[in-house]
């Protein structure tokens, strides 16, 4: 005889919804009466199967009741144990049902958040069957489902089976029976069979965490279950206080015994459980979780030599094994490095869950995302602000105790929030970490981008244990494709593998190097798999990859991200999307019209795109990776965004992954730049720009004053403009702004102060000088990139042939303002690429520091470079005709094919400079520092070593106007010609012009100015 709690309540005219607001005490009262009735009817705990009661009903009826039924079952467990101590198998039976119901509700919440198409079908069950008028509920008419439910009710669980369930959990016979019934229930509610299996698999991932909580919250009646989940303050039976300083980390299989009188720390158990429950989180918008396709990563240990800057490297090893070894070292901080998408955060999640299950209470893993912290007066205060449970318990309480030891997994050093102290805040934070670790009480494992660590190395010397995550190798790729076949289908995985293999991406020396690199990154491999399964990864991608070998990978990345956007929204519609016939049972794998309709919820795709771009800019402008949004704004695609809140904090939104976020930011910036070119027609038919010069300035300060554009966002933004923008109008408007910026106009007019207000509202701590510097650097970067795109040199100082339009100190102004941000901003962000090919003819660059700068093909004719530091600079093909480099430092500079005709190198340091191919005709090397061999080469190449002789020759040539050399003026001519072509557009700043299309003012060379605006999206 079974006990149906639903029937019991119905007989007493109690609705489930009626008790939803009951307190735990009121639920205990109901449970007491049920227990009494069971005693009268001689019913056992195995006669209770609330899971079967739930699974026999449609989701539309029982969905919201699951938490209530689980809570009532938990109250009944306590009531039954008060009458008679529960046997181990009885406690296991009830505990697993409670936990399973809670895990089921967790998965259903996730599915509802993702707006799954199967939920639309679940709301309308097929041919419902009414049972028992007193209950008045409908059951699912699925014979297979009811057959499986009979294996659960009445319950049968031997003590041996109970021990198996407690030891193996998801792999036990009990849970497998529950899983089989749950799969059938999902199918009966409208899910496809493979989809149902994936949902149930996610439930099983979280089940251990839910069982742990049930046991911890019901410790007395479930005392026999505690040891299986390491609940309580357990110590190994051979553990002594003397072992604390030298903990053994491989404790799986060691027996544990609870100390008499110890209390269970419920907060610790809840934290452990949360690390396990998070494993059920779906990967972006998939039906499966990260754990289902996760491949163990390998890491390359790096030992920093304390005496020298050189590195001692070892062979790659399993990253988990390396991290486990670090637990024995309580003296140094361990660091896991990789670029975004390499797997740092994923590793932390998987490893923390493993430690929480297997090594507690020796180690207590705590994940703190450094993007969530707020700087405090101490390290512990800073970390506590980012601790997920900081409103229930202060992290310092745990850190003050020697046992259990805390493993602090600090994820994302590069994501530390901005501070008024600038980059010094990160250096101070690292110093605090090192001091904390030196106390040898707990262990710190830090994750970071390699570039971020390198920046901090310049500030302070570090003694760290480092490991760099390595690209996926053949065996790891094989494992990934096997898992991909499990969560998708064997044909999908095989076709994807064949496509990549035929492209030669798995070869030891691949032809498509850029794409091969992406394939070996876990995130990008998954994203490419998404595109391939829906027919969006084709030969055009391979062609882009081939073209990127000589240039940059940004067009390839942009195309991948753009196709993902099209895949998500089904927009814009283009001929590039292949028609696919979706077969029954596999629709959930692909992006269906039903799924797109659920996401859009009646909105036009462009409206959603604009909303996403608005939020992306807010996140970018906050400079802290997340923003606070209103509840009603939480309608963003989970593929790009994730929102979360705590009981004491408002809803926050962040990117689902930084790489996807950068694409959205680049799209948003490109869209905002396009507004500069938009025109409106007045009642007289005259076209004028929508934004006047002052409005343009405020627009650009609001857009670019937040911080420095990353190189990836810059390149992706240019790739977007390449498909949408005619360059001439945009360049004219940006250059007009740039000229006034160099003169200080916008700072004088208070434009920067207005932008500052908006940034502070987003909690960005920049000051007005930093805003002004950020805008200058970013505009320079964008102008340089745009001119590189059309293969015309950019003249930052203006037209050197026009006194009115020439400002020779422009670059010095930019360098000076960039120094406000940090002493390395100009060096690291601009020198690497943005100075190459510029026209800096006649520019004033005295005493400037450009060590290691890339000045390849740059025109520096007649430039003033006295005392400049160009050590190690790349000056290949640079034009120094007539330039003054008196006292300049060119140690180790690359002067291959440089034009040095008539240049003044008096007193310059030319040590280690190869002058073989440089044109030194009439160049003055008086008192220059160079070897005898180089002196002979310079003499042979036409150099002069007498300052008097040089000045006489220079005067003579000047009088006779013989210093007009083609190579020195060609770039200036291009600039002048380009300016004249823009004359018609320039009139828009002043008098109205005739109503014509700005893009059709004259014939254009498509090889220079790209595709037409109407061609955007036509792949």
N, C-alpha and C positions, 0 to 999 in steps of 0.2 A: 504493500500500500504506500502510495506516494503522498506527500504533502505539497499542495500547490498554494503558495503564499497568496497568489492573486485570487484564487478561489476562496481562500480563507477570509481575505479582506472583503471580497464581494458579498459573501454570506452575511457579513456584518455591516454591509452598506457603506464600506469605506473605499473611496476612490484613491488610486495611487496619486493622482494630482493633488488630492486633498491633503496628503501627508508630506507633500514636497517642502512645505515651509515649517515642518515640525523640527523642534530642537532635538538634540541627541537624547535628552532625557525622555521626551515624548516617544521617540522611536524605541527607546529601551522598554517603555511601558507596553507597546504593541508586541515587542519581541518576548516579553515576559509572558503575555497571554498565549502567544503561539507555543512557547515552550511548555506551558501548562497543558495545553490541548494535546501536544505531542506525547506528554507523559501519560495522559489519560488513554490515548489510543495506542500506546506502546510503540511509538514511532522512534526511529533512530536518526542520527545526523545524516546517514546515507539516503534517507527518504526525502531529503531536501535537495533539490537541484534547480536553483533559481536561474542558472545559466540556460538550462533547457526551457524554462518558462519564457525566457526572453527570446530565445532563438526560434520558438514556434510561432512568433507573432511578426507581422510586417514592421519594417522600420518606421513607417509613418505613424504607427500606433505606439510602439515601445521605445522609440529612440530617446525621447526626453526622460523616460522613466528609469533608464538603466542606472544612473547614479543613486536614485532613491532605493531601488531594489538592492543594490550593492550595500548601501548603508544599513538597510533593514536586515540583510543577511549577516552583516558584521555584528549588529546588536543581538541577533539571535545566537550567534556563536558565543557571545559573552554570557547570555542567559543560560544556555545549555551547560556551559562549563561551570556555572555556579551551582547547578543542581548535581552535576556529576562530572568529575574530571574527564576531559576528552582524551581518547586514545590518540596515538600519533597519526594513525591513518585517518581518523575522524577529523582531527584538526587540519590535516593536510587537505582533505576533501573540501571542507568549508573555506579554508584560506585561499585555495587556488580558484574557487568559484568567484569569491569576492574580487581577487586580483584580476582575474580574467575579464570580469565585467567592467572593471575600471580601465583596463587596457583597451577593451573594445570601445568604450566611450571616448577614450583619447584618440583612437584612430578615426572614429566617426567625426569628431570635432575637426580633425585635420582635413578630412575629405570634404566637409561642408565649407571650410575656409577656402579650399581649392575649387569649389563649385563643380564637382565632378558630374559629368553627364549621367552616370548611373543613378545618381540621387534623384534626377528628374523622373526616372522610371520607377524608383522605389516608392515614390509618393502614390503610385497607382498600382496596387498589387493585383495579380491575375486571379480571377475567380475565387474571391475569399470565401471561407467556410465559417459559418457562425456556429460556435459551440457554447452550449450551456447558457440559456437565456439569462440566468442570474449574473453571469459575467459580462455577457453582451459584447464580447471581443471577437475579432476575426483572426483565424489562424491561417498560415500559409499552406495552400494545398499542394505541397511538394512531397511526393512519396519518398524520394531519396533522403530529403532532409529529416523527415520524421523517423525513417529507419535509423539514421545516425543518432538522432536524439534518444532513441531507445537504448543505445549503448551507454548513455550517461544517466538515465533515470529508469529504475532505481540505481543508485550508485553502488559500484563494486570496486573496492580498493583494498588490497591486502597490505600488510605492513611492509612487505618487500617492495611492492609497487609504490607505496608512499615514500619509502626511502629513495627509490629511483627518481621519483618526481622532484624530491627535495634536492637531489644531487645534480640531476641533469636538466631540470626545469623544461625548457622548450623541446628538448630531445626525448623526453620521457613518454611513455605510453599514454599516460593520463592526458597530457597536453596535446599529444597527437590526435587523440579521440576528440578533444575539444576543438582542435583546429579543423578536423574533417567536417564537423558539424557547422562550424563557422563559415567555412568555404561554401558549403551548400546553402547556408542562410544568405550570404552575400549574392550568390547566383540567383536564388529565389527572389531577391529584392531588385534584380536588374543588372547586376555586375556580370561581366564576362568571366569565364572560368579562370583564365590566367590572371586576370585582374584581381579576382577574389583571392587567389592563392597569394598574390603579392601583398594584398592588404592584410591577410592573416599572418603572413611572414613578418610584416612590420609589427603587428600586435605581439607576436612571439618575442621580438627583439626587446620590447618594453616590459614583458611579463615579469622578468626577474626583479626589476625595480619595484613593481607593484606588489609582488609577494613579500618583498623585504619590508615594505611599509606596513602591510597588514600584520606581519609578525611583530614588528617593533611596536605598533600601536596596541597590540593585544598580547603583550609579552607573557603575562601570567598563564592564560589558558593555552598558549602555544609555546610553552617553555621548551618542549622537546624539539621544536623546529628551529630554535635560535641558532644552534651551532652550525647548521647547514648554510646559513646566510651570514655568519659571523656577526650576529647582532649582540650588542653589549660590549663592555670594555674587556675584550678577550686578550689574553697573553699566551704565547706558546708555553707549554708545560715546563720547558727547560729554559724559559726566558728569565734573566736576572737583570737587576738594575745596571750591572756592569756592562751589559750588552748594548745599552742605549747608544753609546758613542760609536759602536762598530756594528750597526745593524746588518743582519743577513737579509738580502732582498729576495732570494728565491725560496719563499716559504710555503709554496703550494704543497699540500699533502702533510704538513706538520700539524700535529694535534693541538687544539686550543682548549683552554679551560677558563671559565669565567671566575673572577675573584669573588669570593663570598661578600655579599653586602653591596656589590657594585650596582649602580643604577644605569639604566639604558639612556644614553644621550639621544633623545629623539631627533634633535636638530641634525646631529651627525648622520643619523640613519636616513633622514629625509634628503640630506645633501647627497649621500651615496646613491639613493634611489633615483634622484633627478639625473645623475650622470648615466644611469642605465636606461631610464625612460626616454631620454633624448634620442636613443638609437632608433626609435620608431619614426622619427621625423622624416617625411618624404624628401627626396632629393629634388630641390626646386619644385617642379610641377609633376613629378613622376609618381607612379603608383608604388615604386620601390624606394627603399631607403639607401643612404650612403653605404651602410654596412654591406648591402647586397652586392655592390660592385667594387668595394674597397679592396685594393691590392696592397699588401705590406710593402712599404717603401724601403729603399736602401739609402744609406747616408755615408758620406766620405768624411771621416774624422780629420780634423786639422789641428795641429798643435802649433801655437805661436811661440817662437823662440824669444825668450826674454832679452837676449843680448842683441839679436839682429832682427830685421824686419822680414827675414825669409821665413818660409813656412815648411814644416815637416809634414808630409802627407802619408797616409796609410792607404790600404786598400778599402774599397767600399764594403760595408757590412750592413746587415739588417738593422734598420733604424731603431726598431723596438728593442733589439738586443743591446745596441749601443746606449740607448736611453736607460735601460734597466741597469747597465753597468754604472751609470753615473750616480745611481742612488747610494752607492757605497762611498762616494766622495762628497763629504760635507764641507769641503773647504772652498770649492770653486763653483761658479755659476755655469751651468750647461746651456748652450745656445744651439738651437736648430734653425738653420738658414735655408732660404730659397726665395725666389721671386714669387709674386702673386700667382696663384694657380698651381703651385708646386706641391701642395698637400700638407702645409704646416698645421692649419686649423683642423683638418680632417684627422691627422695623426693624433693631435691632442685629444679629440673627442673619443676616438677608438681606444687609445691607450689609457685614458682616465677611467673609462668604463671597465676596462680589463682589471686595472688596479683596484678599483672600488669593489669589484666582485672577488678578486683572488688574493689581494695583499692586505686588505684591511683586517685587523687594526694596526699592523706594522706601519702601513703608510695610508695617509688620508689624502687622496688627490683633490686639489682645488683648482678649477680653471677660472682664471680672471682675464677677461678681455680688456686689454689696456686702453682700448678706445672708450671704455665705460667709466674710467676712473676720473676723479677730480683731485687735483693736487692738494695734499694736506701738509701739515707742518712736519709730519714724520712719514716714513715709508709705510708703516702699518696703517696709518690713517688714510693714506692714498690708496692702498690696496683694498681696504675695507669699503671704500666708496664704490668700488667696482665689483665687490663680492655679491653674488646673486642673492644670498640670504642675509644681507646686512641689516634688514629691518627686524629679523628674528633674533639674530645673535651677532655680537661684535667679533670680527675675525681675530682681534687681538687676544680674546679669551682662549682661542684654540692655539694661537702661536705662543702663548705664555706657558703652555703645557708641553712637557717633554714627550708625552705619549698620548695618543698616537702621533707620530711625526707627520708633519704636513708636507706634501709635495705641491709646491706652488707652480702651476703651469701658467706662466704669464704670456699670453698670446698677443703678438703684434706690437713689438717695440716701435715699429714705424707708424703705428696708429695712435700713439700717445696724443692726447688732445693738445692743441696749441697753448702756448703760455706767453705772458708778457715778457718772459725771460728769453724767448726764442729757443734756439737749439740747445742753449745751455741747460734748459729744463731736462732734456733727455740725458745729458751728461751727469747732472746732479742725481737724477733718478738711478742711473747705473751705479754711481758711487754709493748710493744708499743700499742698493741691492748687494754690492760687494761687501759692504760692512755687515749687513744682515747675515749673509752667508758665512762670513768669517766667525760668527758665533757658534756655528756647527750644531745647530739644534734642528733645523729643517732643511729642505732642499729646494732650490730654485732652478727651474728649467724655463728658459726664455725662447720665444720664437721671434724672428726678425728677418727683414730683407737684408741681404748682404750689403747693399749700398748704405743702408742706415748705420750698420755697424762700422763701416769704413769712415763715415763722417764723424762718429763718436771717437774712433781711434785717434783722430786728429786733435781732439780735445783732451782726452785723458788716456794713459796707457791702461790696457785691460789684460787681465789674466783670466782667460775663459777656456772652457772645454767646448769646442765647436764641432759641429757636423753639418755638412751641406747636403741637402736632399738631392739625389741624383736622378737624371731622367730615367724613365721606365726602360728596362732592358728586355731582351727577347722573352725570358721566362715570365717576367711580370706581365708583358703584353699578352702572352698566351693565356695566363690566368684571367686577365681582364676580359678577353674575348669569350672565354668559357662562361664567365659570370654574365656577360652581356647576352649570351645565348639563353641563359636561364631566365633573365628578367624580360627579355624581348621574345625572340624565337630563334631557332637554329638557322633558318634561311636568312634572317636579317643580319645576324652576326657573321655568317659566312660571306654574304655579299659585301658587307662592310670591310671585312678582312681582305677579301679578294681585290676590292677597289684600291685599298691602300698598298697592297703588295704589288699589284700591277703598275702602280705609279712609282715603284721603287723606293717607297718611304721606309722600308725595313732594312734596306741594304746598309752595309757598313760605311759606304761612301755614297749617300743618296744624291741624286741630281737636284732634287727639290729640297735643298737643305732647310729653308725656312719652314716649310710644311712638315718636314720630318721632325724638326725640333718641337713643333706644336703637338704632333701625334704622341710624343713621349712625355707630355705633361698631362696629369690626370684630368684636370678640368677641361682642357681643350680637346682631349681625346673623346670625352663624353659629349661635348658640344658638337663635334664633328659627327659623332654617332647619331645624334639627334637629327642633324641635317640630312645625313645619308638615308636614314630610315624613311624619311618623307620625300626623297627624291630631290633634295636641294644641294647635294654635294656632287658636282659633275666636273666635266673636263674644263669648264671655264675657270673653276677654282684652281685646277692644276696649271692652267696657263698663267693665271695671276701669280701663282707660286713661282713659276719659271721666270717671270718678269721681275719678281722681287729680288731675285738673286743679285742683280746688278745695282738695284736702287735701295728701296726700303721695304720692310714687311707691312707697312701701314695699309697699302691698298688691299692686301690679302686679308689682314685682320678686319678691316672695315667691311669687306664683302662678306666675311663669315658672320660678323655681328649683324650686318644689315639683313642677311637672309634669315637669321634667327628671329629678328623682329618681324619679318614678313611671315615666318612660320607661326609665330605667336598670335598675330593679329589678323592673318590672312589679308594683309594690306601693306603696300599698294599691290593691286592685281597687275601682274606682268606676264609676258609670254614665257618667262623663265621657269614658271612653276609647272611641274609635270602632273598630269592627271593621274590619280591613283585609284584603283578599284579596291575599296576596303572590304575585306571578307569578314564574315561572322567570326567572332572570337578574338579579333585582332584590332578592332576599332580603337580600343583604349590606348594602344601603342602609338597611334598616329594622331595628328592634330586635326580633329574633325570640325565640321561646321557647327555642330552642337556645342562643342567645347568652346569655340570662338564666340558663339552667341552668348554663352553663359558668362564669359569674361567681359564682353562689351556691355551686356545688360541694357541694350537699346541705344547705347552711345555710338557715334560715328568713330571709326578707328583714329581719325586725325585728332578728335577731341581728347581721346585717351593718350595719344602720343604727346600732345601739348601739356596735359596734366603731368605725365611722367617727366617731361623735360623741366617743368616748373619745379617739381620736387627734387629732381636731380641737381638743379642749380642751387636750391636751398641747402642741400647736403654739401655741395662743393663749396658754397660761400661760407658755410659754418666752419669749414676746415676741421671738423671733428667727426666726420663719418656718419653722423646721425642727426636728425632733427625731430622736434616735437610737432606732431600733427593733431588736428582735431579728429574726433571719432568718425565724423562723417567723411573724412578724407581717406579713410582706410579702404579704398576700392582699387588699389594698385595691383598689377599682376605680380604674383608670387615669384614668377621667373626672374623678375628684376628687383623686387623689393621684399623685405620682411619687416613686419611691425610687431612690437612687443610692448608690454607694460608690466609693472609690478603693482602690488596693492597700494603703494604709497607714491607712485610716480605716474605722470601722464603717458599717453601713447607715444612711442618713439618709432621712427621709421629709418631704415638704413638699406643700403644695397644688399641684395642677396649674395653678391660676390663683387669685390673691388674691380675686377676686370670688366664685368658687365656694366658696372657703374661708370667706369671711365668712358665707355662707348656712349652711354646716355648723356653724360656731361659734354662730350665732344659734339654730339648732335645738337644739344641745347645751345652751346656756344655758337655753333655755325648758324643756327636759326636766328640767334640774336644779332649776329653780324650781318645777316641778310637784311634785317630791318633797316640798316643804314642805306640800302639801295632802293628801298620802296618809295614810290612816288604816288601822288594824288592829283586828281584833276579838279580844278576849280570851276566855277560856273561859266568862266570865259573860255574853257577848253585848254587852259594852260597847266602844264605839268610841273609840279615842284616836289622836292623831297619832303617826306612826312616829318623827318627829324631835321630841325635847323642846327647850325653848328653848336650852339650851347646845349641843345638837347642831345646831340651826338656825344658831347663830352660827358654829360651826366650818365647817359646810357652806358658808355664804355667804362666809366669809373665804377658804376654799380655792378657791371659784368665782370670786370677784371681786377678789381681792387682787393680781392679776398686774400690772394697769395700768388705764388708763381705757378703758371701752367706747367703741368708735367709734360715731358716729351711725348708720352703716349697720347695724352689728350690733344696736344697740339697737332700731332701727325694725323690722328683720326678726324679732327675738325677740318684740317686741310683736305683730307680725303673726301669728306662730306661736301665741302665747298667745290671740290673738283667736279662734282656731278650736278651741282645746283647753281653755280655762280659764274657770271661773266666777271672777270677779274678787274677790269679797268675802273668801273664805278666804285667798287669796294676799295681798291687801292687809293683812288683819288681822295676818298673821304677819310680813310685812315691816315694818309700822309698829311692831309690838312690838319687833322687833330694832332699828329705827331709834331709838326712844326711849332704849333702853339704850345704844346706840352714842353718842348725843349726850352722855350722862352719863359716858362713858368706861368703862363696865362691862367691855366685851370686851377692851379693852387691859389693864385691871387683872387680868383673869382669865387672861391669857397666851394668849388665842385667836389673836391675830395672830402670836405667836412660833411657834406650831405650824404655821400656814399657811406661814410663812417657810421652814421646813425643806423642805416640798414644792416650793416655788418654786425654791429654790436647787438642788434635785436636778435641775431642768430647766434649770439655768444662767441663771436669771433673776436679775440682780444687785440686785434691790430690797432695801431695808432695812425694818426693822419699822415705822418711821414712815411710809414710803411705802405699805406694805401697808395700814396702817390708814387712810391718806388715800384710797387707791384704793377701798377698800370703801365708805367714806362717800360719796364722789362717785358711785360706781356705784349704790348703793342709792337715793340721792336722784334720780338720773336715771331709774331704773326706776320708782320711786314716782310721780314726776311724769308719766312717760309713761303709766302704768297709769291714773292718775286722769284724765288727758286723754282716755283711751280711753272711760271711762265718763261723761265730761262732769261730773265732780264736782271741786271745787277741793281740792287737796292742802294740808294744814295742817302744814308741817314742824315748827312749834313746838308742835303739839298743840292741845288745846281751850282757847281763851283764856278761857272761862267757868269753867274748873276749875283752881284753883291747883295741885292735886296732879298734874294731867296737862299743865300748861303749862310750857314751857321756852323763854322768850323769846329766849335767846341761841343757840338751835340753829343759826341760819344763820351767825352769827359764828363758831361752832365749826367749821362746815363750811368756811367761807372760809379760816379760819386753817390748818386742816389741809391744804386744797388747795394752799396756798402752799408746803408742803413739796415738792410735786412740781415746780412751776415757778410763776413769777409770772404766767403767762398761762393756767394750767389752768382756773381758774374763769371767767376772762373769755371764753375761746374755746369751751369745751365746754358751759358751763352757761348763761351769760347769753343766748346766742342764742335759746333756745327754752324751756328748762326753768323759767324764772322766771315766764313768762306765765301768768296765771290763778291763781296761788297765793293761798292765804289766809294772809297775813302780818300779820293784825290783832294789834296790841299787841306786835309783834316788836321786839326791840332790835337796831337796825342803825346805831348811831352810828359815824361816821367810816368807814363802809363805802364801798368804791369799786365803783361799778356803771356806769362810763362805757359808753355804747352798749348797755346791757342792754335786753332786751325784757321790759318789765313791763306789757304790754298786759293790761287787765282784771284786774290784780293788786289784791287787797284789802290796802291798807296803812293801814287806819283805825287811829287811835290809836298808830301805830308810832313808835318813837323813831329819827329819822333825822338827828339833829343832826350837822352837819358832813359829811354824806354827799355823795359825788361822783356825781351823776346826769347829768353832762354828756352830751348826745347820746342820752340814753336814750329809748326808746319808751314813753311813759306814757299812751298812748291808752286812754281809758276806765278808767284806774286810779282806785281809791278811796282818797283821802288824808284822809277826814273825821277831824278831830281829830288828825291827825298832827303831829309836831313836827319841822320841817325847818329849824330855826334854823341859819343859817350854811351851809346846803346849797348845792352848786354844781349848778345846773340849766341851764347855758349850752347853748342849742341843743336842749333837751329837747322832745319832742313831747307837749303837754298837751291834745291834742284830746279834747273831751268828758270830760276828767278831772273828778272830783268833789273839790273842794278846800274844802268847807264846814268852817269852823272850824279849818283848818290854820294852823300857825304858821310863816311864812316870814321871820321877823325876820332881817335881815342876809343873806338868801339872794341868790344871783346868778341873776337871771332874764333875763339878756341873750339876745336872739335867741329868746325864747320867745313863741309865739303864744297869747295868752290869750283869743282871741275866743270860743271855745266852751267854755271852762272855767268851772265853777261855783265862783265865789270868794266866795260868801255868808259873811260874818263871818270870812273868812280874814285873817290879819294879815300885812301886807307892810311893816311898819315897818323902815326902813333897808334895804329890799331894793334890789338894783341892777337897774334897768330903765329903759327909755327913757320920755320924757314921753308919747309916744303910748300905750305899754303901760300907763302909770300911769292915763291917762284910761279905758282899756278896763277895767282892774281896778276902778277906782272905780265905773264903770257896772255892773259885774258883782257888786258888793256887797262889795268888799274894804275892809278897815280899814287905816289907816296910822298909828294910834296904839297903841303897845303897852299903855298904861294902859287905854285904851278896850277893847282886846281882852281883857285879863285880867279887867276888870270884867264884861264880857258873858259871858265863859266861866264865871266864878264864879256869876253869876246863873243861867245856864242849868243849871249843875250842881246848884245847890240846888233848882231847880224840876223837875229830871229831864226837861228838855226836849231833851237831846241824844241821844234814842233815835230814830235815823233809819233808815228801812227799808234804804236802800242800804248802810248801814254794817254791818248785822247779818244780811243775807240769806245771805251765804256761811257765816257762823258757824252759822246755823240748819241749813243743809244738812249741815255737818260734824257737828253734834250728832245730827241725825236719822240720818245714816249710821252714827254710832257706836252708837246704840241698836239699829239693825238688826243689828249684829254681836254683840250681847250674848250670844246663844246660842252663837256660835262661840267667843267669848272663854273660855267655861267649859271649853273643851278644854285650856286651859293649866293649869287647876287640877283641879276635881273632874270625874269621868267624867260623861258625859251619856248619854241613852238612845240605843239603836242605831238611828239614823235616817240617811238619806242626807244628807250635809252640803249637798248642792246643792238639796235639796227642803225646807229648813226653812221656807220661806215662798214665796208667789207672787212672781214676779219680772217686771219689765218687760223684755221681750226687746230693746227698742230701746236699753236701757242696758247690759245685761249680756251681750249677744251671743247666739250660737247655743249649742245644747246640746252637751255633750262628745261625744255619739254622732254628731253631725253632722259631725265633723272629716273632711275629705277628700271630702265629698260635694259636688262642684262641680256 
